[in-house]
Amino acid sequence: MKQPYFPCENLSVKDGVLQFAGQSTAALAAQYGTPLYLLDEARIRQNCRVYLDAFKAHFPAGSLPHYASKANACKAIYRLMTEEGMGVDVVSPGEIFTAKSAGFDLARAFFHGNNKTDVDIAFAMDCGVGCFVVDNEEELCAVEREAAARGRTQNVILRLTPGIDTHTYAAVNTGKVDSKFGAAIETGQAEALTKSALQKDHIALLGFHCHIGSQVFEEDVFERAAVIMIAFMAQMKKAYDFTTQLLNLGGGYGVPYVEADGSIDIPAKIATLAGVINAACAEGGIPVPRIAMEPGRSIVADAGLTLYTVGAVKRIPGYKNYVSIDGGMADNPRFALYKSSYTCFAANRMDEEPDMEASLVGRCCESGDIIQERVPFPSSVGRGDLVAVCTTGAYNYAMASNYNRLCRPATVMLGENGNYVAVRRETFEDLTALDA
Ligand SMILES: *Cc1c(COP(=O)(O)O)cnc(C)c1O
């Protein structure tokens, strides 16, 4: 039998059963029930250290990777980020509240978003968020007002669009001039926003931010973005004698979901990027600023796996086959949203030849409730079998809903000092708790 493709080295097989982080998926499903999100703590830490070590080796002192917590936000993950010494990105008062509840020091947080309300801004300031990533002029004025009202100065970087098309899916491509995010360098709006920030009494402008997209595999997009940003920084030095202290290049390194994705050597990419940054700063006659990046997916995606139980298996002769599971688009909407690829297995039949193809579908009342098309399964697959969907640590729990009044699954952390429930399974009482 051909060895199956595993997207991450934390997957293996023992006695025909898929093992995740060295543990039997069948035993975990039996103990905690399905659908179930699993997280591999060691892998999350390891992914953080890849960035932390590369940053230490290649970027100026004070440079820091920030985990983009929108990928998967819960208190357990913020605690891990504290322990690993990572910064974080937050995009809403809910994420700020969660981070704070977990004891995360928000001085090491960037606050993102293209439409922060006055209430959001006030809340973030009162929680001590270290740096706002300001998106536009109205927001800049609102931050100035709230900081003035508190008699303080707020650290700020400005989100710019360098005008780079990453050729990824349109919905995750954010660095183009016509993006809803940030101020475009090309149109002069980035300069206008910089000038305005420098004139504000209660704003300390530290530098600039860009984020060019997500699930990026292309060779040189970060380098290209850095060169454009640094040219702009040199221009701001000339025009306003403004020295950039901090350059945040965003997130977006891709992770493999399926064999065709290939993989990225992140330390090598960062080493190359640092060389490009140093050269561009030298050419522009400006000092190399502190560098930040904001990995989300590449910190948590391959540390996650979802387990489901098979209900019906439907064969429509001459057409197609369906394997239906006890979750679906409510716990993983990514195929419905982006046609995302996943590697999926009949986790308790790993030593049987996958001799049929089926659509892996959920239990929601939607034809579009698909986890993956054309999944190879052994034809013995049937009710009660276990299905594993790999690489679900990012943008699954974070995007989960109660559609069809389904309870969101538990997240179990497979910890170095034992397993624990990081997010408990929702109950029917949770579902009706807010109803009058
Ligand atoms: C989504 C996002 C990230 C994280 O992107 P990943 O692809 O998960 O690494 C980082 N920064 C910003 C501003 C984002 O919007």
The ligand as an SDF file (V2000), in Angstrom:
LIG
                    3D

 15 15  0  0  0  0  0  0  0  0999 V2000
   -4.8580   37.7550    8.5090 C   0  0  0  0  0  0  0  0  0  0  0  0
   -3.7580   38.6380    8.8440 C   0  0  0  0  0  0  0  0  0  0  0  0
   -2.5520   38.1130    9.3150 C   0  0  0  0  0  0  0  0  0  0  0  0
   -2.2810   36.6420    9.4160 C   0  0  0  0  0  0  0  0  0  0  0  0
   -2.2550   36.0370    8.1710 O   0  0  0  0  0  0  0  0  0  0  0  0
   -1.8370   34.4920    8.0560 P   0  0  0  0  0  0  0  0  0  0  0  0
   -2.0670   34.1960    6.6210 O   0  0  0  0  0  0  0  0  0  0  0  0
   -2.7520   33.7270    8.9460 O   0  0  0  0  0  0  0  0  0  0  0  0
   -0.4140   34.3850    8.4520 O   0  0  0  0  0  0  0  0  0  0  0  0
   -1.5600   38.9970    9.6890 C   0  0  0  0  0  0  0  0  0  0  0  0
   -1.7400   40.3370    9.6130 N   0  0  0  0  0  0  0  0  0  0  0  0
   -2.8940   40.8770    9.1660 C   0  0  0  0  0  0  0  0  0  0  0  0
   -3.0260   42.3390    9.1100 C   0  0  0  0  0  0  0  0  0  0  0  0
   -3.9250   40.0480    8.7490 C   0  0  0  0  0  0  0  0  0  0  0  0
   -5.0500   40.6000    8.2940 O   0  0  0  0  0  0  0  0  0  0  0  0
  1  2  1  0
  2  3  1  0
  2 14  2  0
  3  4  1  0
  3 10  2  0
  4  5  1  0
  5  6  1  0
  6  7  2  0
  6  8  1  0
  6  9  1  0
 10 11  1  0
 11 12  2  0
 12 13  1  0
 12 14  1  0
 14 15  1  0
M  END
$$$$
